[in-house]
Amino acid sequence: MISALSETVLLALIGFGGGVILGLAARLGRFCTLGGIEDFLYSGNSVRLRMWGLAIGVAGLGAFALIGLGALDPAQTIYHIAPWSPLYGVMGGLLFGYGMALAGNCGFGALARFGGGDLRSFVIVLVMGIATYVALSGPLAQLRLIGLGLSSVETGARSYPDALSAVFGMPSVVWGLAISAAITGWMLWSHPFRQARGAVIWGTLAGLAIVSGWAGTQWVARTGFAAAPVNSHTFTSPLGETLLFLMTSSGGGLTFGVGSVAGVLAGAFAGSLIKGHFRWEACEDPRELRRQVLGAVLMGFGAALAMGCTIGQGISAFSLLTFNAPIVFAGIFAGAALGLRQLIEGFTAPEH
């Protein structure tokens, strides 16, 4: 049956399967980056933030296991192929994190909420998808490329395991597995987190969804006849790809990303029905809508600069331990913290 499917359909199905798991994790496991950051900063609760870290660790263990088995070549992924700009990583992460706070969700979170009937999140998805394409291949693309050319850095290695291997001699796979195991152990070290079994389970499943993307796209790239990109889940350019596919399949056909977006919507919809939380919601405050639209624009631009989002850089690229991933991760956290402070506390100095 598999042989009867075209490669594009197969890639979309692989993306769909992993996307369903991520959508369920968002609705049933409350897997949410912004929620995790807000809980940590304002409630002192690190459970949801540790879910994100656990997903990174599990995805890293899976990714480097695939590399060790010869089932994944990281050099074929965009995170190794594309030029690397630390400046863009910082700027993109800050813009994305600040926009995420303004919008109240990242692209992945907005998809998951839209799957539960939130029409406000539908606006975020549309605006972010368009803004990302404006920066990637639209009117601002040339400016972005000029800046990338001026700020990109040439390095022999593109990941921490490769750099450590060059210095200390052990294979990069060993370093990758060791670092990923350390991240996983650090997340599980927390007793309150271990007690939240649902969080541990859904964080693990989110990481495995990323691994399924790497394994599936690499398999298609090696066994198929046409050139196929090796990637895993991200929710930046796939939002625009999905819009193009829906408007005209000749402008943009089925891809892994389109399947991933559809999978998150399906998983989130199923999860909201299971929890009994599905309901249509709309924005009644124009000021709230204006803030969400601005946040979505900033996320689109930031994701284009950083080459990813909370999932794309925050888990998929991080699973390969690329140089850029922790930089973008820190930028997203800092930008979100700034945005949350503005919304919750304001920027006025406290009175004494």
C-alpha positions as CSV (number, residue, x, y, z in Angstrom):
1,M,0.0,0.0,0.0
2,I,2.9,2.4,0.9
3,S,4.4,1.8,-2.6
4,A,1.2,3.1,-4.1
5,L,1.5,6.5,-2.4
6,S,3.4,9.3,-4.0
7,E,6.4,10.7,-2.2
8,T,4.6,14.0,-1.5
9,V,1.6,12.2,0.0
10,L,3.8,10.0,2.1
11,L,5.7,13.0,3.4
12,A,2.4,14.7,4.3
13,L,1.1,11.6,6.1
14,I,4.3,11.4,8.1
15,G,3.9,15.1,9.0
16,F,0.2,14.5,9.8
17,G,1.0,11.6,12.2
18,G,3.5,13.6,14.2
19,G,1.3,16.7,14.1
20,V,-1.6,14.7,15.6
21,I,0.6,13.8,18.6
22,L,1.7,17.4,19.1
23,G,-1.9,18.6,18.9
24,L,-3.0,16.1,21.5
25,A,-0.1,17.1,23.7
26,A,-1.2,20.7,23.5
27,R,-4.9,20.0,24.4
28,L,-4.6,17.0,26.7
29,G,-1.2,17.7,28.2
30,R,-1.2,21.5,28.2
31,F,2.0,21.5,26.3
32,C,2.6,25.2,25.7
33,T,5.8,27.2,25.6
34,L,4.3,30.6,26.6
35,G,2.3,28.9,29.3
36,G,5.4,27.3,30.6
37,I,7.4,30.5,30.7
38,E,4.5,32.4,32.4
39,D,4.1,29.7,35.0
40,F,7.8,29.7,35.7
41,L,8.1,33.5,36.0
42,Y,4.9,34.4,37.8
43,S,4.0,31.2,39.7
44,G,7.3,29.6,40.4
45,N,6.0,26.4,38.7
46,S,8.5,24.8,36.3
47,V,6.4,21.8,35.3
48,R,5.3,23.0,31.8
49,L,8.7,24.5,31.1
50,R,10.3,21.2,32.0
51,M,7.9,19.5,29.5
52,W,9.6,21.6,26.8
53,G,13.0,20.6,28.1
54,L,12.0,16.9,28.3
55,A,10.8,17.1,24.7
56,I,14.2,18.5,23.7
57,G,16.1,15.7,25.5
58,V,13.9,12.9,24.2
59,A,14.1,14.3,20.7
60,G,17.9,14.6,21.0
61,L,18.2,11.0,22.2
62,G,16.1,9.8,19.3
63,A,17.8,12.0,16.7
64,F,21.3,10.9,17.7
65,A,20.3,7.3,17.9
66,L,19.1,7.6,14.3
67,I,22.4,9.3,13.3
68,G,24.3,6.5,15.0
69,L,22.3,3.9,13.1
70,G,22.8,5.7,9.8
71,A,19.1,6.5,9.5
72,L,19.6,10.3,9.7
73,D,22.2,12.6,8.1
74,P,22.1,16.0,9.9
75,A,24.1,17.5,7.1
76,Q,21.0,17.3,4.9
77,T,18.8,19.3,7.2
78,I,18.2,23.0,6.8
79,Y,19.8,23.7,10.2
80,H,23.1,22.5,8.8
81,I,22.7,23.7,5.2
82,A,21.5,27.3,5.6
83,P,24.0,30.1,6.5
84,W,24.2,30.7,10.2
85,S,23.9,34.2,11.7
86,P,24.2,34.5,15.5
87,L,22.8,38.1,15.2
88,Y,19.7,36.8,13.4
89,G,19.3,34.1,16.0
90,V,19.3,36.7,18.8
91,M,17.1,39.2,16.9
92,G,14.7,36.5,15.6
93,G,14.4,34.9,19.0
94,L,13.7,38.2,20.8
95,L,11.1,39.3,18.1
96,F,9.4,35.9,18.2
97,G,9.3,35.7,22.0
98,Y,7.9,39.3,22.4
99,G,5.4,38.7,19.6
100,M,4.3,35.4,21.2
101,A,3.6,37.3,24.5
102,L,1.6,39.9,22.7
103,A,-0.4,37.4,20.7
104,G,-0.9,35.1,23.6
105,N,0.4,32.1,21.6
106,C,3.1,30.9,19.3
107,G,2.2,29.5,15.9
108,F,1.9,26.0,17.2
109,G,-0.1,27.1,20.2
110,A,-2.4,29.2,18.0
111,L,-3.0,26.1,15.7
112,A,-3.8,24.0,18.8
113,R,-6.3,26.6,20.2
114,F,-7.9,27.0,16.7
115,G,-8.4,23.3,16.8
116,G,-10.5,23.9,19.9
117,G,-12.7,26.5,18.3
118,D,-10.8,29.7,19.1
119,L,-11.3,32.0,16.1
120,R,-8.9,34.6,17.5
121,S,-6.1,32.0,17.1
122,F,-7.2,31.5,13.5
123,V,-6.4,35.2,12.9
124,I,-2.9,34.7,14.5
125,V,-2.3,31.7,12.2
126,L,-3.2,33.6,9.1
127,V,-1.2,36.7,9.9
128,M,1.8,34.8,11.0
129,G,1.8,32.6,7.9
130,I,1.6,35.7,5.7
131,A,4.2,37.7,7.6
132,T,6.7,34.8,7.5
133,Y,6.4,34.5,3.7
134,V,6.8,38.3,3.4
135,A,10.2,37.9,5.0
136,L,11.2,34.6,3.4
137,S,10.2,35.1,-0.2
138,G,8.2,38.3,-0.4
139,P,9.0,42.0,-0.4
140,L,11.4,41.8,2.5
141,A,13.2,38.7,1.4
142,Q,16.0,40.6,-0.4
143,L,16.7,42.8,2.6
144,R,16.8,39.7,4.8
145,L,19.3,38.0,2.5
146,I,21.5,41.0,2.4
147,G,21.6,41.1,6.2
148,L,22.2,37.4,6.3
149,G,25.2,37.8,4.0
150,L,26.7,40.5,6.1
151,S,26.2,38.8,9.5
152,S,26.6,35.1,8.7
153,V,29.5,33.2,10.3
154,E,31.4,30.4,8.6
155,T,32.2,27.5,11.0
156,G,33.6,24.1,10.3
157,A,31.1,22.5,12.7
158,R,27.4,23.4,12.9
159,S,26.6,21.7,16.2
160,Y,28.0,21.3,19.7
161,P,28.7,17.5,19.3
162,D,30.6,18.1,16.1
163,A,32.7,20.9,17.8
164,L,33.4,18.7,20.8
165,S,34.3,15.8,18.6
166,A,36.8,17.9,16.7
167,V,38.5,19.0,20.0
168,F,38.3,15.8,22.1
169,G,38.2,13.1,19.5
170,M,35.1,11.1,20.6
171,P,32.5,10.6,17.9
172,S,29.9,13.4,17.7
173,V,27.1,10.8,18.2
174,V,28.5,10.0,21.6
175,W,28.6,13.6,22.5
176,G,25.1,14.1,21.2
177,L,23.6,11.2,23.1
178,A,25.5,12.3,26.3
179,I,24.2,15.9,26.1
180,S,20.7,14.8,25.3
181,A,20.7,12.3,28.2
182,A,22.0,15.1,30.5
183,I,19.1,17.4,29.4
184,T,16.6,14.6,30.0
185,G,18.0,13.8,33.4
186,W,18.0,17.4,34.4
187,M,14.4,17.8,33.6
188,L,13.4,14.6,35.4
189,W,15.5,15.5,38.4
190,S,12.6,17.6,39.7
191,H,10.4,15.6,42.0
192,P,7.3,17.8,41.4
193,F,7.8,17.2,37.7
194,R,8.1,13.5,38.1
195,Q,4.9,13.5,40.1
196,A,3.1,15.2,37.2
197,R,3.0,11.9,35.2
198,G,0.8,13.4,32.5
199,A,3.3,16.1,31.9
200,V,6.2,13.6,31.7
201,I,4.2,11.4,29.3
202,W,3.2,14.2,26.9
203,G,6.6,15.8,27.0
204,T,8.1,12.5,26.0
205,L,5.5,12.0,23.2
206,A,6.2,15.5,21.9
207,G,9.9,14.6,21.6
208,L,9.1,11.4,19.9
209,A,6.9,13.3,17.4
210,I,10.0,15.2,16.4
211,V,12.0,12.0,16.0
212,S,9.3,10.6,13.7
213,G,9.7,13.6,11.5
214,W,13.5,13.1,11.2
215,A,13.2,9.3,10.6
216,G,10.3,9.6,8.1
217,T,11.6,12.4,5.9
218,Q,15.1,10.9,5.8
219,W,13.7,7.5,4.8
220,V,11.7,9.1,2.0
221,A,14.7,11.2,0.9
222,R,16.8,8.0,0.6
223,T,14.3,5.6,-0.9
224,G,12.3,8.0,-3.1
225,F,13.1,9.0,-6.7
226,A,12.6,12.8,-6.3
227,A,14.7,15.1,-4.1
228,A,13.0,15.4,-0.7
229,P,14.0,17.7,2.1
230,V,15.0,16.2,5.4
231,N,13.2,18.0,8.2
232,S,11.0,17.7,11.2
233,H,8.2,19.8,12.7
234,T,8.2,23.6,12.7
235,F,5.3,26.0,12.4
236,T,6.7,29.0,10.6
237,S,6.9,28.6,6.8
238,P,4.5,25.6,6.9
239,L,1.7,28.0,7.9
240,G,2.3,29.8,4.6
241,E,2.8,26.6,2.7
242,T,-0.6,25.4,4.0
243,L,-2.3,28.7,2.9
244,L,-0.8,28.3,-0.6
245,F,-1.9,24.7,-0.8
246,L,-5.5,25.6,0.2
247,M,-5.7,28.5,-2.2
248,T,-4.0,26.7,-5.2
249,S,-2.2,23.4,-5.1
250,S,-0.3,24.5,-8.2
251,G,1.2,27.4,-6.2
252,G,2.3,25.0,-3.4
253,G,1.6,21.3,-3.2
254,L,1.5,18.8,-0.4
255,T,4.5,18.9,1.9
256,F,5.6,17.4,5.2
257,G,4.8,20.9,6.7
258,V,1.3,21.0,5.3
259,G,0.6,17.5,6.8
260,S,2.1,18.6,10.1
261,V,-0.2,21.7,10.3
262,A,-3.3,19.5,9.4
263,G,-2.2,17.0,12.0
264,V,-2.0,19.5,14.8
265,L,-5.4,20.8,14.0
266,A,-6.8,17.3,13.9
267,G,-5.1,16.3,17.2
268,A,-6.2,19.5,18.9
269,F,-9.8,19.1,17.7
270,A,-9.8,15.5,19.0
271,G,-8.2,16.5,22.3
272,S,-10.7,19.3,22.8
273,L,-13.6,16.9,22.2
274,I,-12.1,14.4,24.6
275,K,-11.8,17.0,27.3
276,G,-15.1,18.5,26.5
277,H,-13.5,21.9,25.9
278,F,-14.4,22.6,22.3
279,R,-16.3,25.8,21.9
280,W,-16.4,28.7,19.4
281,E,-14.7,31.8,20.7
282,A,-14.3,35.2,19.0
283,C,-12.5,38.4,19.9
284,E,-14.8,41.1,21.3
285,D,-12.2,43.7,22.1
286,P,-10.6,45.5,19.1
287,R,-7.6,46.4,21.3
288,E,-7.0,42.7,22.0
289,L,-7.3,41.8,18.3
290,R,-4.8,44.6,17.4
291,R,-2.3,43.3,19.9
292,Q,-2.7,39.8,18.6
293,V,-2.2,40.8,15.0
294,L,0.9,42.8,15.9
295,G,2.2,39.9,17.8
296,A,1.6,37.5,14.9
297,V,3.5,39.9,12.5
298,L,6.5,40.0,14.9
299,M,6.5,36.2,15.3
300,G,6.5,35.8,11.5
301,F,9.4,38.2,11.0
302,G,11.2,36.7,14.0
303,A,10.8,33.1,12.9
304,A,12.1,34.0,9.4
305,L,15.3,35.5,10.9
306,A,15.8,32.8,13.5
307,M,14.9,29.9,11.0
308,G,12.3,28.5,13.3
309,C,9.9,28.9,16.2
310,T,9.4,27.4,19.6
311,I,9.0,24.0,17.9
312,G,11.3,24.4,14.9
313,Q,14.3,25.9,16.7
314,G,13.1,25.1,20.2
315,I,12.9,21.3,19.7
316,S,13.7,20.2,16.2
317,A,16.9,22.1,15.8
318,F,17.7,21.7,19.5
319,S,17.4,17.9,19.0
320,L,20.4,18.2,16.7
321,L,22.2,20.4,19.2
322,T,23.0,23.1,16.6
323,F,24.8,26.2,17.6
324,N,21.8,28.4,16.8
325,A,19.1,26.5,18.8
326,P,20.1,27.6,22.4
327,I,20.6,31.2,21.1
328,V,17.1,31.3,19.7
329,F,15.8,29.5,22.8
330,A,17.2,32.1,25.1
331,G,16.0,34.9,22.8
332,I,12.5,33.5,22.8
333,F,12.5,33.2,26.6
334,A,13.8,36.8,27.1
335,G,11.4,38.3,24.5
336,A,8.5,36.5,26.1
337,A,9.5,37.6,29.6
338,L,9.7,41.2,28.4
339,G,6.3,41.0,26.7
340,L,4.7,39.3,29.6
341,R,6.1,42.0,32.0
342,Q,4.6,44.7,29.7
343,L,1.2,43.1,29.7
344,I,1.0,42.1,33.4
345,E,3.1,44.7,35.2
346,G,3.6,47.5,32.7
347,F,6.9,49.3,32.3
348,T,6.4,52.0,34.9
349,A,8.8,52.2,37.8
350,P,7.4,51.0,41.1
351,E,6.6,53.6,43.7
352,H,8.5,53.7,46.9
